[in-house]
């Protein structure tokens, strides 16, 4: 993506390529300002798993 302007359409296309669990995690972390602990609780997954998703 070097040299490309990030547009809403480009971002949406990139998000659709992610697995569902990763997509949810990214949305919660970057767009809803949730911590890894909050995301783990919301998604009912161990916090260590959540750390791997955002890593």
Secondary structure as GFF3:
##gff-version 3
##sequence-region A 1 55
A	DSSP	alpha_helix	8	16	.	.	.	ID=ss1
A	DSSP	alpha_helix	20	26	.	.	.	ID=ss2
A	DSSP	pi_helix	27	31	.	.	.	ID=ss3
A	DSSP	alpha_helix	36	43	.	.	.	ID=ss4
A	DSSP	alpha_helix	47	54	.	.	.	ID=ss5
###
